[in-house]
Amino acid sequence: MDSVAFTIFNYNIKWYSLCILGGVIVALFFYMKEGRRFNYPKEFLFNLFFWVVIFGIIGARLYFCAFHFEDYQNDLLGIFRIWEGGLAIHGGIIAGLITLIFYTKRYNVSTLKMTDISAVPLLIAQAIGRWGNFFNQEAHGAATTYYHLKELHIPEKIIEGMKKGNTYYHPTFFYESVYCLIGFVLLLLIRRFKYIKRGQVTCLYLMYYSVGRFFIERMRTDSLMFGGFKVAQIVSVALFIIGLLGFMILSRKGRFEDLYNEDQRREIKF
């Protein structure tokens, strides 16, 4: 599997970078479309998206490198070579959320409304971005057999792409990509429900992704570890609990109170 898509002026452009970029572009389309449905200014939406992506990538990289510091302590510049792989989505979510909170507070915009608008595009970005792991032949599961993967109806190209030497591996990147794609469609439909409240789409995202990530992480062989435990599983449990508690608290509000599909924005001044 060649990780290089093409070369420009002796500079290799890797599939990993293109997959991340592709996910960002598709996410931007759905994010802007939903934001404009509620009449948020294009400038506000784009600026928020830009800074969330920038700090999200930085957070994802630092999160990954923190748990692999032994690989970078003698080559600190390697931390900046993100095209070689090594982004942790949980780090990106945390850093992106912090950025979003600061930005929305600055312009007196509902934080929960913006996290709801952002959560659905995030899932499609994750679904597309995961394919970068395919080209880098990473984020895979334990060894298995060709026939077992065929029984799971996994496309031939993916099966062969997850072959190292004479050994086949579970394409956990593929499992997560499909799972995120399904979640994207589900949340697209759910956020149209008449009585869905601000913040509940965000809570559903946290619960949905955390469940899938927890079980998929069990299969992976390259997980970030802390004290003998898989970090992604610990974080997934924490985020699921936060999502569940948040959903329950928001559900206690009045039937017509703080509805997501009402245009409750305030005038934004730049």
C-alpha positions as CSV (number, residue, x, y, z in Angstrom):
1,M,0.0,0.0,0.0
2,D,1.5,3.3,-1.1
3,S,0.9,6.1,1.4
4,V,1.9,8.8,-1.2
5,A,-0.9,10.1,-3.4
6,F,1.3,12.3,-5.6
7,T,4.5,14.4,-5.6
8,I,4.8,18.2,-6.2
9,F,8.2,19.8,-6.5
10,N,9.8,16.7,-4.8
11,Y,7.3,17.0,-1.9
12,N,5.2,14.0,-1.2
13,I,1.5,14.5,-0.7
14,K,0.2,11.6,1.4
15,W,-3.2,10.1,1.3
16,Y,-3.4,10.6,5.1
17,S,-3.4,14.3,4.7
18,L,-5.8,14.2,1.8
19,C,-8.3,12.1,3.8
20,I,-8.1,14.6,6.7
21,L,-8.6,17.5,4.3
22,G,-11.4,15.8,2.5
23,G,-13.2,15.2,5.8
24,V,-12.8,18.8,6.8
25,I,-14.2,20.1,3.4
26,V,-17.3,17.8,3.5
27,A,-17.9,18.7,7.2
28,L,-17.6,22.4,6.3
29,F,-20.3,22.0,3.7
30,F,-22.8,20.5,6.1
31,Y,-21.9,22.8,8.9
32,M,-22.3,26.0,6.8
33,K,-25.6,24.7,5.4
34,E,-27.1,24.1,8.9
35,G,-25.7,27.3,10.3
36,R,-27.2,29.3,7.5
37,R,-30.6,27.6,8.1
38,F,-30.6,29.5,11.4
39,N,-29.4,32.8,9.7
40,Y,-26.0,32.9,11.4
41,P,-23.6,35.2,9.4
42,K,-21.3,33.3,7.1
43,E,-18.3,35.2,8.5
44,F,-19.1,34.0,12.0
45,L,-19.6,30.4,11.0
46,F,-16.5,30.2,8.9
47,N,-14.2,31.8,11.4
48,L,-15.5,29.5,14.2
49,F,-15.0,26.5,12.0
50,F,-11.5,27.6,11.0
51,W,-10.3,28.1,14.6
52,V,-12.0,24.9,15.8
53,V,-10.3,22.9,13.1
54,I,-6.9,24.5,13.7
55,F,-6.9,24.0,17.4
56,G,-8.6,20.6,17.1
57,I,-5.7,19.3,14.9
58,I,-3.2,20.7,17.3
59,G,-5.0,19.1,20.2
60,A,-5.3,15.8,18.4
61,R,-1.6,15.8,17.7
62,L,-0.4,16.9,21.2
63,Y,-2.8,14.3,22.7
64,F,-1.2,11.5,20.6
65,C,2.4,12.6,21.1
66,A,1.9,12.9,24.9
67,F,1.2,9.2,25.1
68,H,4.0,8.4,22.6
69,F,6.6,10.9,24.0
70,E,9.3,8.3,24.0
71,D,9.1,8.3,20.2
72,Y,9.6,12.1,20.0
73,Q,11.8,13.0,22.9
74,N,14.9,12.8,20.7
75,D,13.2,14.2,17.7
76,L,10.9,17.0,18.8
77,L,10.5,18.3,15.3
78,G,8.8,15.0,14.5
79,I,5.8,16.3,16.5
80,F,5.1,18.7,13.6
81,R,5.1,16.0,10.9
82,I,1.4,15.2,11.3
83,W,1.2,13.9,7.7
84,E,3.0,10.8,8.8
85,G,0.1,9.9,11.0
86,G,-0.6,10.2,14.7
87,L,-3.8,12.2,15.5
88,A,-6.1,11.2,18.4
89,I,-9.7,12.2,17.8
90,H,-10.4,12.6,21.5
91,G,-7.7,15.2,21.8
92,G,-9.2,17.0,18.8
93,I,-12.7,16.9,20.3
94,I,-11.5,18.3,23.6
95,A,-9.4,21.1,22.1
96,G,-12.1,21.9,19.5
97,L,-14.7,22.1,22.2
98,I,-12.6,24.4,24.3
99,T,-12.1,26.7,21.3
100,L,-15.8,26.6,20.5
101,I,-16.7,27.6,24.0
102,F,-14.4,30.6,24.1
103,Y,-15.5,31.7,20.6
104,T,-19.2,31.5,21.3
105,K,-18.9,33.2,24.7
106,R,-17.0,36.1,23.0
107,Y,-19.8,36.7,20.6
108,N,-22.6,35.9,23.0
109,V,-23.9,32.9,21.0
110,S,-25.4,29.8,22.4
111,T,-22.6,27.3,22.9
112,L,-25.0,24.3,22.9
113,K,-26.6,25.4,19.7
114,M,-23.2,25.6,18.0
115,T,-22.1,22.2,19.4
116,D,-25.3,20.7,18.0
117,I,-24.6,22.3,14.6
118,S,-21.0,21.0,14.7
119,A,-21.6,17.5,16.0
120,V,-23.2,16.1,12.9
121,P,-20.6,17.3,10.4
122,L,-17.9,16.0,12.9
123,L,-19.2,12.5,12.4
124,I,-18.9,12.6,8.6
125,A,-15.4,14.1,9.0
126,Q,-14.4,11.2,11.2
127,A,-15.8,8.7,8.7
128,I,-13.8,10.2,5.9
129,G,-10.6,10.9,7.9
130,R,-10.4,7.3,9.1
131,W,-9.4,6.3,5.6
132,G,-6.1,8.0,6.2
133,N,-5.3,5.1,8.5
134,F,-6.0,2.7,5.7
135,F,-3.3,4.2,3.5
136,N,-0.9,4.3,6.4
137,Q,-1.8,0.7,7.3
138,E,-2.4,1.7,10.9
139,A,-5.3,1.6,13.4
140,H,-6.0,-2.0,12.7
141,G,-7.0,-4.9,14.9
142,A,-5.7,-8.3,15.6
143,A,-4.5,-10.8,13.1
144,T,-7.3,-12.8,11.3
145,T,-7.8,-14.8,8.1
146,Y,-8.7,-13.8,4.6
147,Y,-11.8,-16.0,4.7
148,H,-13.1,-14.5,8.0
149,L,-12.9,-11.0,6.5
150,K,-14.7,-12.2,3.3
151,E,-17.4,-13.6,5.5
152,L,-17.9,-10.1,7.0
153,H,-18.4,-8.9,3.4
154,I,-15.5,-6.5,3.6
155,P,-14.4,-5.2,0.1
156,E,-11.5,-7.0,-1.4
157,K,-9.3,-3.9,-1.7
158,I,-9.6,-3.2,2.0
159,I,-8.8,-6.8,2.9
160,E,-5.7,-6.7,0.8
161,G,-4.8,-3.3,2.1
162,M,-4.8,-4.7,5.6
163,K,-2.4,-7.4,4.7
164,K,1.1,-7.1,6.1
165,G,3.5,-9.8,4.9
166,N,1.4,-12.9,4.8
167,T,-0.9,-11.8,7.7
168,Y,-4.3,-10.3,7.5
169,Y,-5.6,-7.9,10.1
170,H,-9.0,-6.6,11.2
171,P,-9.6,-3.2,9.4
172,T,-10.9,-1.5,12.6
173,F,-10.5,1.9,10.8
174,F,-13.2,0.6,8.3
175,Y,-15.5,-0.5,11.1
176,E,-15.3,2.9,12.7
177,S,-15.7,4.7,9.4
178,V,-18.9,2.8,8.6
179,Y,-20.1,3.3,12.2
180,C,-19.6,7.1,12.0
181,L,-21.3,7.3,8.6
182,I,-24.4,5.5,10.1
183,G,-24.3,7.9,13.0
184,F,-24.1,10.9,10.7
185,V,-27.3,9.8,8.9
186,L,-29.1,9.1,12.2
187,L,-28.2,12.5,13.7
188,L,-29.2,14.3,10.5
189,L,-32.7,12.8,11.0
190,I,-32.9,13.2,14.7
191,R,-32.0,16.9,14.8
192,R,-35.1,17.6,12.6
193,F,-37.4,16.2,15.4
194,K,-39.8,18.9,16.5
195,Y,-39.1,18.7,20.2
196,I,-35.3,18.1,20.2
197,K,-33.7,20.6,22.6
198,R,-30.5,22.5,22.3
199,G,-27.6,20.4,23.5
200,Q,-29.3,17.0,23.0
201,V,-27.8,16.4,19.6
202,T,-24.4,17.0,21.2
203,C,-25.3,14.6,24.0
204,L,-26.4,11.9,21.5
205,Y,-23.2,12.4,19.5
206,L,-21.1,11.8,22.7
207,M,-23.1,8.7,23.6
208,Y,-23.2,7.2,20.1
209,Y,-19.6,7.7,19.2
210,S,-18.4,6.6,22.7
211,V,-20.3,3.3,22.5
212,G,-18.8,2.4,19.1
213,R,-15.3,3.6,19.9
214,F,-15.3,1.6,23.2
215,F,-16.0,-1.7,21.5
216,I,-13.9,-1.0,18.4
217,E,-11.0,0.0,20.6
218,R,-11.1,-3.5,22.2
219,M,-10.0,-4.9,18.8
220,R,-7.2,-2.5,18.1
221,T,-3.5,-3.4,18.7
222,D,-2.0,0.1,18.6
223,S,-4.1,1.8,21.4
224,L,-2.8,4.6,23.5
225,M,-2.2,3.1,27.0
226,F,-2.2,4.5,30.5
227,G,-1.6,2.2,33.5
228,G,-2.5,-0.9,31.6
229,F,-5.8,0.5,30.4
230,K,-6.7,1.8,26.9
231,V,-7.0,5.5,27.1
232,A,-9.7,5.7,24.4
233,Q,-11.9,3.3,26.4
234,I,-11.5,5.4,29.6
235,V,-12.4,8.6,27.7
236,S,-15.3,6.9,25.9
237,V,-16.8,5.9,29.2
238,A,-16.4,9.4,30.6
239,L,-17.9,11.0,27.5
240,F,-20.8,8.6,27.4
241,I,-21.7,9.4,31.1
242,I,-21.4,13.1,30.3
243,G,-23.7,12.7,27.3
244,L,-26.2,10.6,29.2
245,L,-26.4,12.9,32.2
246,G,-26.6,16.0,29.9
247,F,-29.4,14.4,27.8
248,M,-31.4,13.6,30.9
249,I,-31.0,17.0,32.4
250,L,-32.0,18.7,29.2
251,S,-35.1,16.4,28.9
252,R,-36.4,17.8,32.2
253,K,-37.0,21.2,30.5
254,G,-40.5,22.2,29.3
255,R,-41.7,20.6,26.1
256,F,-41.4,23.9,24.2
257,E,-38.4,25.2,26.0
258,D,-35.0,25.7,24.3
259,L,-35.9,23.9,21.2
260,Y,-33.0,23.3,18.7
261,N,-35.1,24.0,15.6
262,E,-36.1,27.5,16.8
263,D,-34.0,30.4,15.6
264,Q,-32.9,31.7,19.0
265,R,-29.7,33.5,17.9
266,R,-28.8,37.0,18.9
267,E,-27.4,39.7,16.7
268,I,-23.7,39.0,16.2
269,K,-21.3,42.0,15.9
270,F,-17.8,41.6,14.6
